[in-house]
Amino acid sequence: MAALGRVSQMSLRSSLAQTRRQLSAAASGAHGEQAARTWKILTFVVALPGVAVCMLNMYLKEQQHSHEQPEFVPYSHLRIRSKRFPWGDGNKSLFHNPHLNALPDGYEGHDE
């Protein structure tokens, strides 16, 4: 019985050693360098031109965009102020933009 236990332990150790050798051999040398080279080429050939095309698209769309202020329509369900904001004059939100965000009575600086 003891001999059977020793034989099984020796075969288990030898198979584990072979597995370790195979895994360590796969991680060394040429394969890693080849993978790094492939990803480097993909970065310069696919990723960077893709980013450049997206930036060009965004720039051209922005050039066609009009920067006019939209007409103010006093809808009753928008810009409801049930209580004052705790900063400033109490009428403007924390990130208020006078060009884009209308107050309940219209845009700022427009006397119509």
TORLO-910895 format. One line per 2 residues: number of its first residue (from 0); their letters; for each residue x, y, z of C-alpha. Coordinates in nm, 4 decimals. Layout:
BEGIN
NUM> A> X,Y,Z; ...
***
This chain:
BEGIN
0> MA> 0.0000,0.0000,0.0000; 0.2777,0.2392,0.0907
2> AL> 0.4502,0.1671,-0.2382; 0.1344,0.2555,-0.4284
4> GR> 0.1136,0.5875,-0.2435; 0.4758,0.6702,-0.3279
6> VS> 0.4263,0.5873,-0.6963; 0.1160,0.8041,-0.7219
8> QM> 0.2913,1.0964,-0.5502; 0.5908,1.0667,-0.7855
10> SL> 0.3677,1.0617,-1.0944; 0.1699,1.3606,-0.9642
12> RS> 0.4905,1.5566,-0.8979; 0.6275,1.4796,-1.2432
14> SL> 0.3049,1.5872,-1.4161; 0.2954,1.9119,-1.2160
16> AQ> 0.6589,1.9802,-1.3042; 0.5860,1.9291,-1.6734
18> TR> 0.2861,2.1619,-1.6552; 0.4970,2.4301,-1.4894
20> RQ> 0.7636,2.3925,-1.7539; 0.5079,2.4219,-2.0339
22> LS> 0.3476,2.7323,-1.8871; 0.6769,2.9053,-1.8235
24> AA> 0.8029,2.8183,-2.1722; 0.4935,2.9700,-2.3319
26> AS> 0.5384,3.2991,-2.1515; 0.8995,3.3569,-2.2486
28> GA> 1.0683,3.5004,-2.5510; 0.9313,3.5402,-2.8986
30> HG> 0.5594,3.5081,-2.8362; 0.5453,3.8085,-2.6013
32> EQ> 0.7535,4.0211,-2.8329; 0.5345,3.9290,-3.1305
34> AA> 0.2144,4.0138,-2.9395; 0.3559,4.3487,-2.8295
36> RT> 0.4581,4.4264,-3.1876; 0.1081,4.3362,-3.3137
38> WK> -0.0632,4.5647,-3.0626; 0.1804,4.8460,-3.1378
40> IL> 0.1047,4.8201,-3.5102; -0.2710,4.8078,-3.4419
42> TF> -0.2420,5.1190,-3.2264; -0.0724,5.3207,-3.4986
44> VV> -0.2710,5.1803,-3.7929; -0.6236,5.1533,-3.6464
46> AL> -0.6643,5.3390,-3.3159; -0.4877,5.6687,-3.3840
48> PG> -0.6412,5.7225,-3.7313; -0.9806,5.6317,-3.5832
50> VA> -0.9423,5.8988,-3.3157; -0.8296,6.1493,-3.5803
52> VC> -1.1365,6.0772,-3.7972; -1.3677,6.1205,-3.4973
54> ML> -1.2028,6.4524,-3.4071; -1.2364,6.5764,-3.7667
56> NM> -1.6037,6.4738,-3.7735; -1.6715,6.6606,-3.4478
58> YL> -1.4897,6.9727,-3.5717; -1.6796,6.9832,-3.9023
60> KE> -2.0171,6.9315,-3.7291; -1.9378,7.2135,-3.4860
62> QQ> -1.8551,7.4489,-3.7748; -2.2020,7.3896,-3.9264
64> HS> -2.3796,7.4370,-3.5928; -2.5527,7.7691,-3.5359
66> HE> -2.4775,7.9409,-3.2069; -2.8010,8.1358,-3.1837
68> QP> -3.0062,8.1397,-2.8691; -3.3300,7.9436,-2.8998
70> EF> -3.6554,8.1357,-2.8772; -3.7987,8.1540,-2.5256
72> VP> -4.1362,7.9830,-2.4839; -4.2850,8.0191,-2.1331
74> YS> -4.4198,7.6671,-2.0805; -4.6000,7.6348,-1.7482
76> HL> -4.4366,7.3011,-1.6579; -4.0773,7.4220,-1.6992
78> RI> -3.8620,7.6392,-1.4703; -4.0899,7.5948,-1.1672
80> RS> -3.9453,7.7607,-0.8551; -4.1304,7.6312,-0.5479
82> KR> -3.8506,7.7557,-0.3213; -3.5382,7.9643,-0.3718
84> FP> -3.1955,7.8133,-0.4405; -2.9658,7.8498,-0.1371
86> WG> -2.6988,8.0438,-0.3325; -2.6808,8.3725,-0.5193
88> DG> -3.0086,8.5519,-0.5785; -3.2032,8.2247,-0.5376
90> NK> -3.3340,8.2246,-0.8939; -3.0384,8.0711,-1.0808
92> SL> -2.9264,7.7081,-1.0623; -2.5770,7.6254,-0.9386
94> FH> -2.4362,7.5786,-1.2901; -2.6344,7.8579,-1.4561
96> NP> -2.5354,7.9627,-1.8075; -2.7068,8.2882,-1.9119
98> HL> -2.6770,8.1992,-2.2814; -2.8433,7.8577,-2.2543
100> NA> -3.0479,7.8517,-1.9325; -3.3572,8.0671,-1.9236
102> LP> -3.5033,8.2073,-1.6033; -3.8799,8.1740,-1.5406
104> DG> -3.9402,8.5105,-1.7112; -3.6983,8.4642,-2.0045
106> YE> -3.3317,8.4881,-2.0919; -3.1085,8.7341,-1.9109
108> GH> -3.0184,9.0595,-2.0845; -3.2984,9.0413,-2.3417
110> DE> -3.5507,9.3216,-2.3256; -3.8262,9.2340,-2.5687
***
